[in-house]
Amino acid sequence: MKGAGNIRSLKPVQSGSPAGRCRRLKKALTLVLTLALFLGLGWLLYRGHELFCRVEQIDVTGAVRLGEREIIECSGVKKGTSLFFLGRRKIEERLAALPEISAVTVKKNMPGALSIRVREKEAAASLLAGERFWLVDREGALFAEEPRPAVNLPVITGVTVEEMAMGEPLLNKAKREALVAFLEALPQMQPLEAAELNLADPQNLVLYTADRRRVLLGDSGKMVQKMQLLQEASRLPGNGDCLDLRPADRLVLVAE
């Protein structure tokens, strides 16, 4: 066939040929450039967040007894700290460890504010020991020292300093259980106010009311029923009398 001798056969380019190596090099270079671009953008975003999202303002709400400054100091957060690396959980755990705090919530408000919301424990009684007063919550835990007893709250006596631990209930189990039972039943005795509860002997609790009556409570059993009987006693004439509530099902008036 005419001209057939000039036809050349086409051979595929081998992977080891210069052209194949060139294509592989281009792909690798493209991949490296793409990766470098993403890393660069990520680094710029990170640096921008770190530089511009810093703590400039710390807002504290709910603090009354501790105060805003003390809450901020205990949180460990300082102005200028990057919000990017600020651990909310650690701050909450640090503040929740304070005896006065019952709950805390920390929130980041971009770009430069931190919100700390706390709920302080409510005092249910004042405990007198070692010539000092301590606030006690409904669970019987001590959470603050005060120079004087809290207004309109009963005073707890008959406890030694060795039986106390800040942020914890009384170490003496019998006294601890008696105190908690009394505090749980306390709302039942309005309008007759309790002035003092003596825990010296948990099996023979003695309560003194604001109208100068001495109340024999016995042990901490059936405390709610005893407080209800004591409420009925507020309608009885006279004061300075001794009330015996140890039977828990009836009120005995003892003249003194």
Stockholm file with secondary structure:
# STOCKHOLM 1.0

chainA/1-256         MKGAGNIRSLKPVQSGSPAGRCRRLKKALTLVLTLALFLGLGWLLYRGHELFCRVEQIDVTGAVRLGEREIIECSGVKKGTSLFFLGRRKIEERLAALPEISAVTVKKNMPGALSIRVREKEAAASLLAGERFWLVDREGALFAEEPRPAVNLPVITGVTVEEMAMGEPLLNKAKREALVAFLEALPQMQPLEAAELNLADPQNLVLYTADRRRVLLGDSGKMVQKMQLLQEASRLPGNGDCLDLRPADRLVLVAE
#=GR chainA/1-256 SS CTTGGGCCCCCCCCTTSHHHHHHHHHHHHHHHHHHHHHHHHHHHHHHHHHHHSBCCEEEEESCSSSCHHHHHHHHTCCTTCBGGGCCHHHHHHHHHTSTTEEEEEEEEETTTEEEEEEEECCCCEEEEETTEEEEECTTCCEEEEESSCCTTSCEEESCCGGGCCTTSCCSSHHHHHHHHHHHHHGGGGTTSCEEEEECSSTTSEEEEETTSCEEEEESSTTHHHHHHHHHHHTTSSCSSCEEECTTSSSCEEECC
#=GC SS_cons         CTTGGGCCCCCCCCTTSHHHHHHHHHHHHHHHHHHHHHHHHHHHHHHHHHHHSBCCEEEEESCSSSCHHHHHHHHTCCTTCBGGGCCHHHHHHHHHTSTTEEEEEEEEETTTEEEEEEEECCCCEEEEETTEEEEECTTCCEEEEESSCCTTSCEEESCCGGGCCTTSCCSSHHHHHHHHHHHHHGGGGTTSCEEEEECSSTTSEEEEETTSCEEEEESSTTHHHHHHHHHHHTTSSCSSCEEECTTSSSCEEECC
//
